[in-house]
Amino acid sequence: MSLLSFTKCFIGAGGEQAAAALTTAMVKMSPEAATAAELKNMEQDLDAAGRLISQLQCELTDERHAYDAINAHYIQMMGAAENLQHQIDAASFLKDPLQASLATLVAQIEEMVPELDQDKKEIESTLALLTEAEVAYQAKATALRDAKAKLTRAKNDMAHAAVEEQRAAWRAETARAVAGLSSGSGSGSGINIAVDAMMQTAQATRDRAATLDMKAKALSGAKTTEEDPNIAAAMSAAAGTVANATVADRLAALQQRK
């Protein structure tokens, strides 16, 4: 590919558009790696633009040197042709040799004109491409600076967002803690329930103790009745026996049986 063809392809933006979909997919998969790769591509693209500008400058310099050399020869030949013409105009004899020399020189000059015009057009075309490439280079440099600035801002935004997320989480946790202070579980309702249960258990224990005490008193009362001598005598009399009889009484009772 010639330099001019390569320049036309380079200045065109079709390649960047064709890579847009791939770049978007890379960014979604790995933002950090994709942005680093994209910045690297942009820097390489800028370097390529710089190299192209350097090549165009060198080519423009060579074309100008070639044109200047041909143009200097053209000017010299034109001067010689004009000199011959003046000699012919002033000569009163021997005009034919001068005419022949002038015709030869003019023919050579005429052959140089297309080449000279072509060199001039090439210089103009190269100069136009150089100007366009320099504009593109500045645009690419600006785009690279903007991309780096945007990336820096994006990283700062991510850092700020992370800090804000941490603060929001802390606020949410604090809000839950504050809500817990005023909620049922945090206002002592659980303790109240436990105290109520303990009080109910204590009351049930007291009730069982009272029941057992009542039973003990009842049993204690029956034993007392059996141990009361008066009641025992009455109970024995009712049963036909003598309670606590003496030996003499028991002997008398036996004698009565005879």
Secondary structure, 3 states (H helix, E strand, C coil): CCHHHHHHHHHCCHHHHHCHHHHHHHHHHCHHHHHHHHHHHHHHHHHHHHHHHHHHHHHHHHHHHHHHHHHHHHHHHHHHHHHHHHHHHHCCCCHHHHHHHHHHHHHHHHHHHHHHHHHHHHHHHHHHHHHHHHHHHHHHHHHHHHHHHHHHHHHHHHHHHHHHHHHHHHHHHHHHHHHHHHCCCCCCHHHHHHHHHHHHHHHHHHHHHHHHHHHHHHHHHHHHHHHCHHHHHHHHHHHCCCCCCCHHHHHHHHHHCC
